[in-house]
């Protein structure tokens, strides 16, 4: 893990005194943390996530808030080091201003030797109103710079204007899945460091992978106060020692038989400690030896977008990452680790850190290194237009240099992307539509600045200008053009197209696409009372930030299902249809491999309990989509691809070796009778393979296609394909049963088929925990086993089941 040892350093995290500029509030605040979380923890305000409390708490962001604490020192030669000050802040030491900040994505160092005393010292940090500061910066612009608030549709979801004026988490001002509170506080660390001790600053780390399999790791460490000090630099069993002669020490480590780092599912995640010691100061970073390439060569369709790792092309499977909580004071490393582990457990190998959030902490990338989660890293610009004044670009330069230098050594880091949807945003606002040239030049200045600072800091970095993007210097429409680059495909959700429309496009790499559902009942109970369990209730409408989202979920239900009568069934069915939507897209695009080489759905996680596109509830509970993702992202998979003339049975293999699959296809009547259609035994290589075809007339009007498969690598699976919408079938009561037995801390639920097929059978518990699988089909005469791991093993859960018949016809 990332670690820094600095002799004599003092950590200033912990309790601080918090006050507001009106003198109405005074309480303790734990730092790092945010003001809103501190007020709630001390009982000064209600829970901002409950009900409609959000709207009564926006006044907090309009005030100035100050934190103070005393520091006793035995000498005065210290510097203050602080990162993540959010955002427009004034720092005083013993009532003297020592720092003024305006970028929450930077680290600041301040020499305190002229103001610190060898006794009691007071440090005071004032968080000025980000809202007022943003408005003032907009007024100072040479011409108006539109923000998401100005969008004719999306403006409703981002009610606080001018967030684009500040270098702060964009979604703090509201998003179509986020609460709008514009919080302030300290998101990072704060400490005092002796000025005279040696300091190990920026590291430059690069890898050269030879054709013979050897790897050379080049390391340069920039030092301060270190001349004449003894140093040691070690890596992978090799070490270099000596005396520091100037402000730089460097070394090249040649590894003859390297143990390589691989993405999840492709091999081990071997990490090696890089250790640098100068005097008593020490810095440790973990390095994974790997070579990442982005392939964008032209072909007969357009141009590719594929990742090659250690010489192997790998299909990227994953989701988009947003901040783990809307309030930074509520983010916990152990909970984030669980979210990322859930991604790997669902067979993902990449996450995209979206440009409207924040650059994550060092420990986040350490976890991704350990888990084998490749990271597509956006720079923090999203869905707005941004200034290009010299002052703003100077902040961007410092931000880019610092974060690239901090993160570039991580094995997980696959790509740096300039922004999220800024090219498309040029067409969203009346001002930029009217004067496109001005705003295009404005955008180019920002984008070029980011690229230049990235490459100056890490010449080996993989750069992609924007997402979505057909390619460098190409400002085409990557929401509808699927020939080149990465694509965002939102027609199914935003344009209310049917799920089958996912099969009308063939992206080279789809980095955003999604469909909403409601959070699980466990999450709903954390913001709504039973009297508000209605999608038209004001509480629920306040936890649905996408304009028209509730209508779209309900309207889609009418398209595919008979409408549920009970609220809990509606919630469950919304998750089933979300899973079917994303499954339709992923399975089709995976079946096009290698034409398509990546799918990252929107989104993995939530920032608070809300209706959204996430597959994990706020708090980490698996929604139905996440369970389905575990299956449709499986390394070996078999899918049905409907074509004009027949149903194609397609095999997909993301493993290193060829596999052989045995497949049985059946026709199953809604009443329960089955008949064999076809058995297949075929091999699947690294590309998708059409294994067989089934004529449409092979299925009767009341039959669905079922199939089961086993593979030579030990994996297995099965699925059904319904040619018609589920509302067209007169489902029978399946009358299935289940038995429960305890196995250590786990519970084993055995599902036993009844007199008719049960579709989308889901086991539920009245206690939080994780099920081993989600919805499944249960035919008469068959059984299935589901394992439940409770969060609290001392509480005995009560289990129930839900299925399509009980939810829509009972």
Secondary structure, DSSP 8 states (H G I E B T S, - for coil): --EEE-TT-EE--EEEEEEETTS--EEEEEESEEHHHHHHHTTSS--TTSTTGGGGSGGGGGS-EEEEEEEE-S-S-EEEEEE-EESSEEEEETTEEEEEE-BTT-EEEEE-TTT--SSEEEEEEEE--HHHHHHHHHHTSSS----GGGSTTGGGG--S--GGGSBS-GGGG-BTTB------EE-S-EEEEESSS-EEEEEEEEEEE-TTS-EEEEEEEEEES-TT-EEEEEETTEEEEEE--SSEEEEEEEESS---B--TTTS-B--EEEEEEETTEEEEEEE----EEEE--B-SSSB--EEEETTEEE-EEEEEE--S-SSGGG--HHHHHHHHHHHHHTT--EEEE-TTS----HHHHHHHHHHT-EEEEE-S-BSS-----HHHHHHHHHHHHHHHHHHTT-TTEEEEES-BSHHHHTTTSHHHHHTHHHHHHHHHHHHHHHHHHHHHH-TT--EE-SBSBSSTT----TTT--SBSBEE--HHHHT---GGGGGG---S-EEE----B---HHHHTTT--GGG-STTSHHHHHT--STTHHHHHHHHHHHHS---SSHHHHHHHHHHHHHHHHHHHHHHHHTTTTS--EEEES-S--SSS-SBS-SB-TTS-B-HHHHHHHHHT-SEEEEEEE-SSEEEEEEEE-SSS-EEEEEEEEEEETTS-EEEEEEEEEEE-SS-EEEEEEEGGGS-TTEEEEEEEEETTS-EEEEEE-SS-GGGS-------EEEEEEETTEEEEEEE--SS-EEEEEEEESS-EEES---EEE-TT-EEEEEEEESSTTS---EEEE-HHHHHT-
